[in-house]
């Protein structure tokens, strides 16, 4: 763990969910992590199914975030409603994105009608 790390940033680095990391490590989702603290991420390596909703949807179309992108700009670029884009990615308007992160730009299969 490094100064400034939190469950969300770690989850995004490893394409996991913060809640999964918290549950596996028996810590509160809002826990303040300490530099040098170790988290066990073995559950992700041992999972029979990929842990990311983005990766388990075969027909998902994704966009890799580039430096300077924002969710608003990505929504405009692909002519997507911002609230839909946030919902498909289990995000809220306050969440940060980072270069290299994969963002779903079409609805999950179970939402296609």
Phi, psi and omega in degrees: 000140178243159178306130179095347177292145172217174183301322181296312182295322178293317179301316180294322179300323186253012180055049179237183175249139179305317182298324178294315180297315180299312182297315182296326182263006177053048176232160179289144180302331180265012182303143173270121182274148182254143175305134181090345178296140180253140176244143178268117179248017182300331180304327181289325179285330185265357183290137176288325179252148173301147186272349183265132177300326180297318184281341182269354178263106188303320184270011184295139174252130186237158175236133178269120183299137176250160179306132178091351179293154169226161178299323178299314180294321179295316178301315179296317182301320183258009180054051180243142174296131183303318180296323176296312181302315178298316181297317180297335183254012179052047182235165171236168186301339181273348182293143178268150173241161183221155179304136180095342180292142177267131180241128176290131180242008169228158182295153173301153183306323182289354177255355179285132178226000000 
